[in-house]
Amino acid sequence: MLQRVRSLIFSLLPLLLAATAPFAAWAQGAWPNKPVKIVVPFAPGGTTDILARAVAPELAKAFGQSFVIENKGGAGGNIGTEIVARAAPDGYTLLMGTVGTHGINKSLYAKLSYDPQKDFAPITLVAGVPNVMVMNAEKAKALGINTVPDFIAYARKNPGRLNMASSGNGTSIHMAGELFKSMTGTFMTHIPYTGSAPAFLHRIGPGFDGTGF
């Protein structure tokens, strides 16, 4: 079962996208002739942000212009994604999209303020990244949790006593956690954050033990 969990929670992210525009129009001018903004729809320090900051300097070298990162986290990536969807379709506002912003959210949210397909032009797949389950080592030791089966056993005996931090509602981390809960018959309280970095630094209130996926 655990091997199946590991294979199912693998996710592809992020994608580099631009607000929809005729790419031929870009070629008519010397693109880029001014700094290009790359919007990361999550908080600083997470996977999407780290990858964007790795890609930006290489793009700057290749095109001779600055590529500036701007973090706009919230709503499972929807806030930053909407900003790019509403930006001028001139190639100067790019998005680090994810499986959440351009796959999951359309089926999870009753209404999106953007269309994942119509409002964006894909540029390239940047990276494939697996989601990994982690737990505070001190808490794990105190609870006698040394393995994943130990974790599952404790969660089954103590439903609701564990928190599950994620990078936001609808993100692959959230969905991976829900899949894990479903497959193992456990229940943990989901706490969404604006990105994986703040989720990773998750701190627990009185009476709770903490986990993150």
Secondary structure by P-SEA (a helix, b strand, c coil): caaaaaaaaccccbbbbcccccccccccccccccbbbbbcccccccaaaaaaaaaaaaaaaaccbbbbbbbbccccaaaaaaaaaaccccccbbbbccccccccccccccccccccccccccccccbbbbbbbbccaaaaaaaccccaaaaaaaaaaccccbbbbccccccaaaaaaaaaaaaacbbbbbbbcccaaaaaacccccccccccc
